[in-house]
Amino acid sequence: MAFGLVAGGPFAVPAADAGEYDNNPPGFHPLQIGDRAPDFSLLGIDGKTHTLADYQDSPILIVVFLSNHCPVSHAAETRFIPFVAGLKGKGVAVVAINPNSLEGLRIDELGYSKYSDSYEDMKLYAKERGFNFPYLYDGGTQATAMAYGCLCTPDLFVFDGERRLRYKGRFDDSQVADPASVHSTDGANAVEALLAGRPVPVETTRPMGCSTKWLTKKGEVAEGNEAWRNMPVSLEPIDAAGIAALAHNPTDRLRVINLWATWCVPCVEEFPGLVSISRRLNSRDFDLITVSVDEPKDADKALRFLEREHAAVPPGAKAALEKQGRKTNNYLYSGAGADALAQALDPQWPGGYPYTVVIAPGGKVLYRYSGALDVGQLQSRLIDTLGIYYK
Protein backbone atom coordinates (compact mmCIF):
# COMPACT_ATOMS: atom_id res chain seq x y z
CA MET A 1 0.00 0.00 0.00
CA ALA A 2 1.28 3.48 -0.83
CA PHE A 3 2.10 5.61 2.19
CA GLY A 4 0.02 8.72 2.86
CA LEU A 5 1.51 12.18 3.00
CA VAL A 6 2.59 13.28 6.45
CA ALA A 7 2.15 17.00 6.99
CA GLY A 8 5.49 18.75 6.91
CA GLY A 9 7.50 15.74 5.76
CA PRO A 10 8.26 13.76 2.62
CA PHE A 11 7.54 10.11 2.13
CA ALA A 12 8.75 7.24 -0.02
CA VAL A 13 6.35 5.35 -2.24
CA PRO A 14 7.28 1.68 -2.60
CA ALA A 15 7.10 -0.21 -5.86
CA ALA A 16 4.15 -2.62 -5.93
CA ASP A 17 1.54 -4.31 -8.09
CA ALA A 18 -1.53 -2.39 -9.23
CA GLY A 19 -3.79 -4.06 -6.70
CA GLU A 20 -1.74 -2.73 -3.80
CA TYR A 21 -2.36 0.95 -4.56
CA ASP A 22 -5.49 1.27 -2.45
CA ASN A 23 -5.31 5.08 -2.24
CA ASN A 24 -5.28 5.68 -5.99
CA PRO A 25 -8.33 6.24 -8.21
CA PRO A 26 -10.06 3.72 -10.48
CA GLY A 27 -8.14 3.44 -13.73
CA PHE A 28 -4.75 3.87 -12.07
CA HIS A 29 -2.28 1.64 -13.93
CA PRO A 30 1.37 1.40 -12.86
CA LEU A 31 3.57 0.77 -15.88
CA GLN A 32 5.89 -2.22 -15.80
CA ILE A 33 9.35 -2.46 -17.34
CA GLY A 34 8.90 -3.27 -21.03
CA ASP A 35 5.48 -1.60 -21.33
CA ARG A 36 4.98 0.90 -24.12
CA ALA A 37 4.59 4.58 -23.28
CA PRO A 38 0.91 5.52 -23.13
CA ASP A 39 -0.12 8.26 -25.53
CA PHE A 40 -1.07 11.69 -24.20
CA SER A 41 -2.51 14.94 -25.49
CA LEU A 42 -1.83 17.72 -23.00
CA LEU A 43 -1.67 21.50 -23.00
CA GLY A 44 1.79 22.90 -22.37
CA ILE A 45 2.65 26.22 -20.79
CA ASP A 46 3.66 27.31 -24.29
CA GLY A 47 -0.03 27.24 -25.23
CA LYS A 48 0.44 24.25 -27.54
CA THR A 49 -1.00 20.74 -27.28
CA HIS A 50 1.72 18.11 -26.90
CA THR A 51 1.38 14.43 -27.81
CA LEU A 52 3.64 11.42 -27.55
CA ALA A 53 4.14 11.49 -31.33
CA ASP A 54 5.74 14.94 -31.09
CA TYR A 55 8.82 13.26 -29.61
CA GLN A 56 9.00 10.20 -31.87
CA ASP A 57 12.30 11.20 -33.47
CA SER A 58 14.25 11.07 -30.22
CA PRO A 59 15.96 7.75 -29.41
CA ILE A 60 15.25 8.23 -25.68
CA LEU A 61 12.28 9.85 -23.97
CA ILE A 62 12.13 10.99 -20.35
CA VAL A 63 8.68 11.65 -18.91
CA VAL A 64 8.89 13.20 -15.46
CA PHE A 65 5.97 14.19 -13.25
CA LEU A 66 6.69 17.41 -11.35
CA SER A 67 4.60 19.95 -9.46
CA ASN A 68 4.68 23.58 -8.40
CA HIS A 69 4.01 22.93 -4.72
CA CYS A 70 6.11 19.96 -3.63
CA PRO A 71 9.42 20.65 -1.81
CA VAL A 72 10.84 17.27 -2.86
CA SER A 73 10.08 18.14 -6.48
CA HIS A 74 11.73 21.53 -5.93
CA ALA A 75 14.86 19.84 -4.62
CA ALA A 76 15.05 17.33 -7.46
CA GLU A 77 14.70 20.14 -10.00
CA THR A 78 17.92 21.76 -8.77
CA ARG A 79 19.72 18.70 -10.14
CA PHE A 80 17.37 17.63 -12.92
CA ILE A 81 17.47 20.96 -14.78
CA PRO A 82 21.28 20.98 -15.19
CA PHE A 83 21.14 17.27 -16.05
CA VAL A 84 18.75 18.05 -18.91
CA ALA A 85 21.02 20.89 -20.06
CA GLY A 86 23.85 18.37 -20.32
CA LEU A 87 21.76 16.14 -22.60
CA LYS A 88 21.56 18.74 -25.37
CA GLY A 89 22.43 17.21 -28.71
CA LYS A 90 22.37 13.62 -27.41
CA GLY A 91 18.95 12.67 -28.76
CA VAL A 92 17.08 12.66 -25.47
CA ALA A 93 13.63 14.24 -25.33
CA VAL A 94 12.33 15.42 -21.97
CA VAL A 95 8.72 16.14 -21.06
CA ALA A 96 7.50 17.24 -17.62
CA ILE A 97 3.87 16.81 -16.58
CA ASN A 98 2.01 18.30 -13.62
CA PRO A 99 -0.48 15.59 -12.54
CA ASN A 100 -2.24 17.38 -9.70
CA SER A 101 -5.88 18.38 -9.37
CA LEU A 102 -6.49 21.68 -7.59
CA GLU A 103 -9.61 20.16 -6.05
CA GLY A 104 -7.55 17.39 -4.47
CA LEU A 105 -4.98 19.75 -2.95
CA ARG A 106 -5.30 21.03 0.62
CA ILE A 107 -4.25 24.59 1.37
CA ASP A 108 -1.72 23.42 3.99
CA GLU A 109 0.01 21.36 1.28
CA LEU A 110 1.02 24.67 -0.37
CA GLY A 111 3.24 25.78 2.49
CA TYR A 112 6.47 25.33 0.53
CA SER A 113 5.43 27.28 -2.54
CA LYS A 114 4.05 30.70 -3.40
CA TYR A 115 2.26 28.99 -6.29
CA SER A 116 -0.64 26.60 -6.59
CA ASP A 117 -0.66 23.75 -9.12
CA SER A 118 -2.91 25.61 -11.55
CA TYR A 119 -2.05 25.88 -15.23
CA GLU A 120 -1.49 29.64 -14.98
CA ASP A 121 0.81 29.23 -11.98
CA MET A 122 2.77 26.57 -13.89
CA LYS A 123 3.85 29.31 -16.28
CA LEU A 124 5.12 31.49 -13.46
CA TYR A 125 6.78 28.63 -11.61
CA ALA A 126 8.56 27.24 -14.70
CA LYS A 127 9.87 30.70 -15.60
CA GLU A 128 11.15 31.31 -12.07
CA ARG A 129 12.84 27.90 -11.93
CA GLY A 130 14.30 28.05 -15.45
CA PHE A 131 12.66 24.92 -16.86
CA ASN A 132 14.47 23.86 -20.03
CA PHE A 133 11.83 21.34 -21.12
CA PRO A 134 8.09 21.40 -21.92
CA TYR A 135 5.78 21.52 -18.90
CA LEU A 136 2.33 20.03 -19.50
CA TYR A 137 -0.89 20.18 -17.48
CA ASP A 138 -2.75 16.97 -16.61
CA GLY A 139 -4.69 18.25 -13.59
CA GLY A 140 -8.02 18.47 -15.41
CA THR A 141 -8.60 14.78 -16.17
CA GLN A 142 -5.42 13.18 -14.73
CA ALA A 143 -5.77 10.53 -17.44
CA THR A 144 -2.06 10.59 -18.24
CA ALA A 145 -1.02 10.33 -14.59
CA MET A 146 -3.27 7.30 -14.19
CA ALA A 147 -2.04 5.70 -17.41
CA TYR A 148 1.60 6.05 -16.35
CA GLY A 149 0.97 5.17 -12.71
CA CYS A 150 2.26 8.47 -11.32
CA LEU A 151 2.58 7.97 -7.58
CA CYS A 152 4.05 11.30 -6.57
CA THR A 153 6.11 14.27 -7.65
CA PRO A 154 8.78 13.74 -8.76
CA ASP A 155 8.24 10.43 -10.56
CA LEU A 156 10.51 9.58 -13.51
CA PHE A 157 9.93 7.28 -16.50
CA VAL A 158 12.61 6.57 -19.13
CA PHE A 159 11.71 4.99 -22.49
CA ASP A 160 13.90 3.62 -25.29
CA GLY A 161 13.57 4.22 -29.03
CA GLU A 162 10.65 1.79 -29.28
CA ARG A 163 9.06 3.67 -26.41
CA ARG A 164 9.29 0.74 -24.07
CA LEU A 165 9.81 1.52 -20.41
CA ARG A 166 13.40 0.89 -19.30
CA TYR A 167 13.44 2.73 -15.96
CA LYS A 168 10.91 4.12 -13.48
CA GLY A 169 11.24 5.69 -10.04
CA ARG A 170 13.29 8.47 -8.48
CA PHE A 171 15.71 10.79 -10.23
CA ASP A 172 18.12 10.37 -7.33
CA ASP A 173 17.97 9.28 -3.71
CA SER A 174 17.81 12.72 -2.07
CA GLN A 175 14.72 14.60 -0.95
CA VAL A 176 16.56 17.85 -0.15
CA ALA A 177 18.43 20.44 -2.21
CA ASP A 178 21.92 19.87 -0.78
CA PRO A 179 23.90 18.10 -3.55
CA ALA A 180 26.04 16.41 -0.90
CA SER A 181 22.94 14.46 0.16
CA VAL A 182 22.86 12.55 -3.15
CA HIS A 183 24.37 9.07 -3.02
CA SER A 184 22.64 7.29 -5.90
CA THR A 185 21.85 8.90 -9.28
CA ASP A 186 19.52 6.18 -10.52
CA GLY A 187 17.62 8.15 -13.16
CA ALA A 188 20.76 9.63 -14.70
CA ASN A 189 22.41 6.20 -14.63
CA ALA A 190 19.52 4.74 -16.61
CA VAL A 191 19.72 7.42 -19.30
CA GLU A 192 23.49 7.14 -19.58
CA ALA A 193 23.26 3.35 -19.91
CA LEU A 194 20.74 3.61 -22.75
CA LEU A 195 22.86 6.23 -24.51
CA ALA A 196 25.83 3.87 -24.31
CA GLY A 197 23.81 0.87 -25.47
CA ARG A 198 24.16 -0.90 -22.12
CA PRO A 199 21.46 -2.50 -19.97
CA VAL A 200 19.99 -0.22 -17.35
CA PRO A 201 21.74 -1.16 -14.08
CA VAL A 202 18.70 -0.65 -11.82
CA GLU A 203 15.36 -0.63 -13.60
CA THR A 204 12.97 0.23 -10.76
CA THR A 205 13.39 2.39 -7.66
CA ARG A 206 11.01 3.94 -5.15
CA PRO A 207 9.91 7.44 -6.13
CA MET A 208 9.97 9.85 -3.21
CA GLY A 209 7.89 12.97 -2.94
CA CYS A 210 4.42 14.44 -2.44
CA SER A 211 1.60 12.09 -3.35
CA THR A 212 -0.39 12.80 -6.50
CA LYS A 213 -3.32 15.05 -5.65
CA TRP A 214 -6.16 13.07 -7.18
CA LEU A 215 -9.51 14.66 -7.96
CA THR A 216 -11.09 11.79 -6.02
CA LYS A 217 -9.67 13.33 -2.83
CA LYS A 218 -11.83 16.47 -3.09
CA GLY A 219 -14.19 15.08 -0.46
CA GLU A 220 -11.31 14.85 2.01
CA VAL A 221 -10.33 18.43 1.17
CA ALA A 222 -13.89 19.55 1.86
CA GLU A 223 -13.88 17.69 5.17
CA GLY A 224 -10.65 19.44 6.11
CA ASN A 225 -12.14 22.83 5.29
CA GLU A 226 -15.20 22.05 7.39
CA ALA A 227 -13.02 20.91 10.30
CA TRP A 228 -11.17 24.24 10.14
CA ARG A 229 -14.43 26.18 10.20
CA ASN A 230 -15.41 24.33 13.38
CA MET A 231 -12.15 24.88 15.25
CA PRO A 232 -12.44 27.01 18.40
CA VAL A 233 -11.32 30.64 18.29
CA SER A 234 -10.21 32.54 21.36
CA LEU A 235 -9.20 36.08 22.32
CA GLU A 236 -7.18 37.14 25.35
CA PRO A 237 -6.21 40.56 26.77
CA ILE A 238 -2.59 41.65 26.52
CA ASP A 239 -0.69 44.66 27.82
CA ALA A 240 2.43 46.44 26.54
CA ALA A 241 4.75 44.07 28.41
CA GLY A 242 3.04 41.12 26.76
CA ILE A 243 3.38 42.75 23.34
CA ALA A 244 7.09 43.34 23.98
CA ALA A 245 7.51 39.66 24.87
CA LEU A 246 5.83 38.62 21.62
CA ALA A 247 7.99 41.04 19.62
CA HIS A 248 11.14 39.66 21.25
CA ASN A 249 10.25 36.29 19.68
CA PRO A 250 12.47 33.95 21.71
CA THR A 251 11.43 31.01 19.50
CA ASP A 252 12.67 29.35 16.33
CA ARG A 253 9.50 30.40 14.48
CA LEU A 254 8.86 33.27 12.07
CA ARG A 255 6.16 35.61 13.39
CA VAL A 256 3.71 37.98 11.75
CA ILE A 257 2.07 40.39 14.20
CA ASN A 258 -0.91 42.27 12.80
CA LEU A 259 -2.61 45.23 14.51
CA TRP A 260 -6.25 45.55 13.53
CA ALA A 261 -9.69 46.72 14.67
CA THR A 262 -13.27 45.91 13.80
CA TRP A 263 -13.88 49.59 12.92
CA CYS A 264 -10.91 49.66 10.51
CA VAL A 265 -12.12 48.95 6.96
CA PRO A 266 -8.74 47.93 5.45
CA CYS A 267 -8.08 45.76 8.52
CA VAL A 268 -11.32 43.88 7.94
CA GLU A 269 -10.66 43.60 4.20
CA GLU A 270 -7.16 42.11 4.51
CA PHE A 271 -7.94 39.80 7.43
CA PRO A 272 -9.24 36.78 5.42
CA GLY A 273 -5.99 36.75 3.47
CA LEU A 274 -3.99 36.65 6.69
CA VAL A 275 -6.03 33.68 7.92
CA SER A 276 -5.42 31.95 4.59
CA ILE A 277 -1.66 32.44 5.03
CA SER A 278 -1.87 30.99 8.52
CA ARG A 279 -3.61 27.89 7.17
CA ARG A 280 -1.19 27.58 4.25
CA LEU A 281 1.83 27.66 6.56
CA ASN A 282 0.35 25.21 9.06
CA SER A 283 3.28 22.80 8.73
CA ARG A 284 5.96 25.51 8.80
CA ASP A 285 7.71 27.23 11.72
CA PHE A 286 5.33 30.17 11.53
CA ASP A 287 2.77 32.03 13.64
CA LEU A 288 0.21 34.66 12.74
CA ILE A 289 -0.46 36.74 15.86
CA THR A 290 -3.33 39.22 15.71
CA VAL A 291 -3.71 42.12 18.12
CA SER A 292 -7.05 43.94 18.18
CA VAL A 293 -6.94 47.60 19.18
CA ASP A 294 -10.67 47.73 19.79
CA GLU A 295 -11.76 49.15 23.13
CA PRO A 296 -11.78 46.49 25.87
CA LYS A 297 -15.55 46.97 26.17
CA ASP A 298 -15.80 45.73 22.56
CA ALA A 299 -14.01 42.45 23.25
CA ASP A 300 -17.10 40.41 22.41
CA LYS A 301 -17.44 42.21 19.09
CA ALA A 302 -13.78 41.49 18.26
CA LEU A 303 -14.18 37.83 19.21
CA ARG A 304 -17.27 37.46 17.03
CA PHE A 305 -15.32 38.89 14.10
CA LEU A 306 -12.47 36.44 14.68
CA GLU A 307 -14.94 33.58 14.83
CA ARG A 308 -16.56 34.63 11.55
CA GLU A 309 -13.12 34.72 9.95
CA HIS A 310 -12.21 31.32 11.50
CA ALA A 311 -9.01 32.77 12.98
CA ALA A 312 -8.16 29.58 14.86
CA VAL A 313 -4.73 28.40 15.92
CA PRO A 314 -3.62 25.98 13.16
CA PRO A 315 -3.11 22.38 14.34
CA GLY A 316 0.55 22.57 13.38
CA ALA A 317 1.12 25.52 15.73
CA LYS A 318 -0.56 24.17 18.86
CA ALA A 319 2.47 22.32 20.23
CA ALA A 320 4.63 25.43 19.79
CA LEU A 321 2.09 27.57 21.64
CA GLU A 322 1.94 25.11 24.52
CA LYS A 323 5.73 25.15 24.74
CA GLN A 324 5.63 28.95 24.94
CA GLY A 325 2.93 28.87 27.61
CA ARG A 326 0.40 30.60 25.36
CA LYS A 327 -3.17 29.53 24.63
CA THR A 328 -4.04 31.72 21.66
CA ASN A 329 -2.62 33.79 18.81
CA ASN A 330 -5.39 36.39 19.07
CA TYR A 331 -5.11 39.24 21.56
CA LEU A 332 -6.96 42.41 22.56
CA TYR A 333 -4.65 45.25 23.57
CA SER A 334 -5.49 46.53 27.05
CA GLY A 335 -2.38 48.61 27.72
CA ALA A 336 -1.77 52.28 28.45
CA GLY A 337 -2.18 53.64 24.92
CA ALA A 338 -0.88 53.69 21.34
CA ASP A 339 2.54 55.11 22.27
CA ALA A 340 3.16 52.31 24.74
CA LEU A 341 1.99 49.80 22.13
CA ALA A 342 4.36 51.26 19.53
CA GLN A 343 7.30 51.24 21.93
CA ALA A 344 6.61 47.62 22.82
CA LEU A 345 6.03 46.33 19.29
CA ASP A 346 8.07 48.48 16.94
CA PRO A 347 9.23 52.05 17.65
CA GLN A 348 9.43 52.59 13.88
CA TRP A 349 5.66 52.25 13.53
CA PRO A 350 4.54 55.63 12.12
CA GLY A 351 0.96 55.18 13.34
CA GLY A 352 -2.31 54.14 11.74
CA TYR A 353 -4.02 50.80 11.23
CA PRO A 354 -3.59 48.16 10.05
CA TYR A 355 0.06 47.69 10.87
CA THR A 356 1.95 44.46 10.26
CA VAL A 357 5.47 43.38 11.17
CA VAL A 358 7.33 40.20 10.27
CA ILE A 359 9.69 39.19 13.06
CA ALA A 360 12.50 36.64 12.79
CA PRO A 361 13.53 34.36 15.66
CA GLY A 362 15.40 36.55 18.14
CA GLY A 363 13.28 39.64 17.52
CA LYS A 364 14.68 41.22 14.36
CA VAL A 365 11.99 42.94 12.29
CA LEU A 366 12.46 41.69 8.74
CA TYR A 367 9.85 43.91 7.09
CA ARG A 368 6.98 46.21 7.92
CA TYR A 369 3.66 47.08 6.33
CA SER A 370 1.99 50.34 7.33
CA GLY A 371 -1.61 50.49 6.14
CA ALA A 372 -3.35 47.96 3.92
CA LEU A 373 -0.98 45.28 2.71
CA ASP A 374 -0.84 43.16 -0.43
CA VAL A 375 -1.56 39.73 1.06
CA GLY A 376 -0.18 37.94 -1.98
CA GLN A 377 3.09 39.86 -1.72
CA LEU A 378 3.32 39.10 1.98
CA GLN A 379 2.71 35.40 1.34
CA SER A 380 5.45 35.29 -1.30
CA ARG A 381 7.95 37.03 0.98
CA LEU A 382 7.14 34.70 3.87
CA ILE A 383 7.67 31.58 1.75
CA ASP A 384 10.89 33.02 0.33
CA THR A 385 12.04 33.62 3.91
CA LEU A 386 11.03 30.18 5.16
CA GLY A 387 12.40 28.45 2.03
CA ILE A 388 10.90 26.08 -0.52
CA TYR A 389 12.89 22.96 0.41
CA TYR A 390 12.85 20.42 3.18
CA LYS A 391 16.02 20.66 5.25
N, C-alpha and C positions, 0 to 999 in steps of 0.2 A: 504493500500500500504506500502511495506517495505521502510524504510528510506534509503537514500543514505549515503555513507560514507563522512563525512566532514573531510577535510584534517587537520591532527593534533589532531583530537578528536574522541572519541568513539561514538557509537550510540546504541540505543536499538531497536531491531526488534520486533514489536508486533505480537502476535498470530493472525492468520486470516485464512480464507478459501483459497483454492488453487487459486481461481479466482482473489484474491486480490493482488497476488504477481506479479505485472506487470513487475518488473525488472528482473525476473528470466527466465531461458531458457525454451523452449518447452520440455515437459517431466518432469518438476519439479513437485513433488508430496509430499506435506506435510503429514506426517503420523498423524493419529488421535489415540487417546487413545483407546486401544483394537486391533489395527491393528497388524498383524504379522510382525516380522522383515524381511525386504527384504534380499534375499541372496546376497552375494558378493564374488568376487574372486580377491584379490588385493595383489600386491607385498609388502612385508614388508621390513624394513631396515635390517632384518636378511637374506635377499636373498631368503626367502621362500614365496610361495603363500598361503595366508590365506583365508579361506572360513567361512561362518557362521557355517557350520557343525563341524568345528574344535573346537567349544566351546559348543557343545551340551550337554556335561555332567555337565555343571555348572548351578545351579538352577537360577542364576541371571546373566544377561549380561548387561554391560554398553558399549555403543558405543558413543564415544565422538569425535567430529570433532575439531582438533587443527591445528595450523599452525606455521611455523617457524618465520613469520614476524610480527604477530599481537601483540601489547603490551597488549591488554586485555587478549589474550590467555596466554601470558607470565605470567601475574599476577595470573590468575586462576590456572596455573600449580604450583605455589608456594604452593598452598593449596591442589590441586588435587593429586599431587604426594604423599605427606604424607598420604592423605586419602586412596589412593590405598594400600600403605604399611600396613595400619591398617586393611585392608580386607583380608590379607593373612590367608588362612586356613578356610575362611568362605563360600567358594563356590561361589564367585563372579568373573566372568571373565570380563576383561577390554580390550577393543580394541580402539586404537586411529587411526583416519584417517585424512590425510591431503587432503582436497577437492580441493585445488586451482590450477588453470591453470597458468603456467608462462606467457602465451600469454595474459592473462586477468589481469595481475598485472603491475601497473605503477611503475616506478622506485622510485617515491617519496613516495610510500606506503611501501618502505623498510627502511624508516628512523629510525626505532626502532629495527633493527636487522642487524647483520653482515652477515646474511644468506639470500638466496632467498628461495623460496618454492620448489626447485628442489628435486628430489629423493636423489641425492648425498648429498645435504646440509641437508636433513632430518637426515642422519646418524650422521653428525657432531653436529647438533643441539640437537638431542636426547641424545647423549653421554654427551655433555656439561651440559645439564639440568638434567641428571640422570633419564631419563624415565624408569619406572619399569613396562612397559606394551608394547605390540607390537605397532608399528607405521607403518601404511600402506599408500601407495600412490594411490590416486584416481585422480590426476591432469591430467592424459592422456585423459580419457573419461568422467570423472565426473559422471558416471552412478550411482554410489552408493550415491553420494551427492544428486543427483536429486531424487533417489528412497526414500531416507530418509527425504528429504525436509530440507537439511542443509542450514540454512539462513546465518550463520556467524561462525566465530571461536572466542570463543568456543561455541559449541552447543551440548547438552547432551541428550542421549536417554537411558532409563532404561527399560529392558524387563524382564518378569518373566520366570518361567521354561518352559512355553508353547511358549515362545518367542512372547508374546503379549506386546505391549507397555503400560507401566504403568506410565511413567513420561517422559516429554520432556521439554527442556528449558535450563535455566542457571544452572551452578553448585552452585553459590551463587550470592548474589546481589551486589558484589563489582567489579569494573573495574580497581582497582589499587592493588598494592602488599601489602599495609599496612593491616595486619590482623585485626586491630582495625576498619577498614572500613566495615567489614562484619557484617551484621545484620540479614541475613536470609540465612540459609544453605539448600536451597530447594532440591538440588540434593542429598546431603548426607541424608537428612531426608527421601527421597523416598526410597533409598537403605536400610536404617535402618528399615523402616516400613515393607518392603518386607521380610527382614531377620527375623523379629519378627512375621510375619504372619498377620500384620495389614494392613488396607487400606492405600494407599498413601495419606497423608494429603492434599497436593496440587499437582494436576496432571500435570498442564501446567503453565509454566511461560514464560516470555519474555527472549529469549537469548540476550545477549549483547556482542558486539564485532565487528570485522572487517568483512564486507560483504564478502560472498564467491566470489572469483575471477573467474567468469565464462569465458570459452573460447569464448563465444558469445560477450564478451566485448573487443575483440582484436581490433576491429575497433576504439573504443574510445581511446585505448592505442596508436594506430597509429596516431590518430588525435592529441593527446597530444604531441607526439614526433614531429609532423610536426609544431605544434604551438611553441614548444621550438626552433626549427630551424629557425623560422621566428621572434623571439624576437630580439629587437635592442641590439646592443653591443656598448659600448662606452669606451673611454680611455681618461684619464685626466692627466696632468702633476702634479707632487708632489715633494716637496723639503724635506730636512732632517727634518725640523720642522713638516711637515705633516706626515712623516713616524713615528716620535716619538709620535705624537698624536694617530696614529693608534695602535702603539705598547702598548700605555698606556691602551687602551681598557676600556674606562669608561662606558661600557655597561653591560648588563646581558647575552651577547652572547659569545659563544666560537668562537675564530678566528683562521683561518689558514692564514698566510701571506707567499706567495711563491715568491721568486726572480727568474726571468727567463730572457731569451733573445732569439730572433729569431735565432741567430747564435750558440746557445748552443744546441748540439744534445740531450743530456739527458733531457734538459728542454722541448724540443719539444716532446720527446717520452713520458714523464710522464704527459704532460698537459691534454690529453683527460681523463685520470683517475681522475685528480683533478676536471675537469668539471663534470664528472659522480658523484663524491662525493657531489658536490654542489647541483646537481639535487636531489640526494637521500635524502639529509638532508634539503630539501626545507621547511618542516614543523617544523623543529627543530630550536632552538636558536643558529644559526650557520651562519658564513660568511666565504667564501673563498675570500681572497683579493690577487690579483696578482699585482706584481710590476715588470714591464719590465725595464731592465738595458740597453736596446738598446740606441744608441745615439739619442738625441732629433730630429736630422734630419731624423731619420728612424721611426718616429712616425707613419706614414702612413703604413709602412711595418708591424709594431707591431699590429696596429689596424686590418689590413687585416688578420693577423694570428688569432687574437682573434675572428674575425667574422667567419673564417673557422671552428674554434673549438667551435663555438656557446657558447662563454663564457659570457652569459647574466646574469644579476642579476635575481635570481629565484623569482617568484611571492611572495613566502612566506617571502622574505627578504626585499621587497620594502618599506613596512611601517617602518621597523627598520632603513633603510637608510635615509628616509625622516626625521625621528625623530632626527637622528644624523646630519642632514644638509648635507648629501653626496648624490651624484647623480650616482655614479658608484662604483664598486668594482675592477676596473681595472685601474692601474696607470702606468705612465712612469716617472721614476726617473729623475729629472732635477737638482739635488743638486750639491754640491761642489765636490763630489768624493766618492770613495768606503769607505774610512775611516769614512767620515761623515755619510754615509749610515749605516755602521756597528754600530757606536756609537748610532745612533738614533733607530735602530731596535733591535740589540742584540750584545752587546760588546763581547759576547762569540763566535760569528761567526768567524771561522778560515779563511774564504775566499773561493772563488770558487763558481761556479753556477752549478746546482740550489741550492738554500738554502731555507729551509722551517722551520717555527716555528709555534707551536701551543700555543696560548695565551689565558689564562683563563680571565674571567671578573676581572678587577682590574689590569691587566698587567703582571701577573706571567707567565713566559714561562714554559709550562708543559713538552714539549719535542721538540727536534731539529732534523733536518735531513740535514746533509751536503752532497751534491752530490745527485745522483739519489736515489729516495726513492722507497720503495715497496708500491705501492698505496693500495694494499689490506691490508697490515699491518696498514697503516695509517687509512684507513676506519674502521678497527676493533677497533683501539685504540680510535678513535673519538666516535664511538657508545658506547664503554665501558664507556667513560668519560661522555657522555650525558645521558646514562642510557637507558634501554630497556623497561621501564614502563612509563605509564602515571602517573602524580603526581597530 
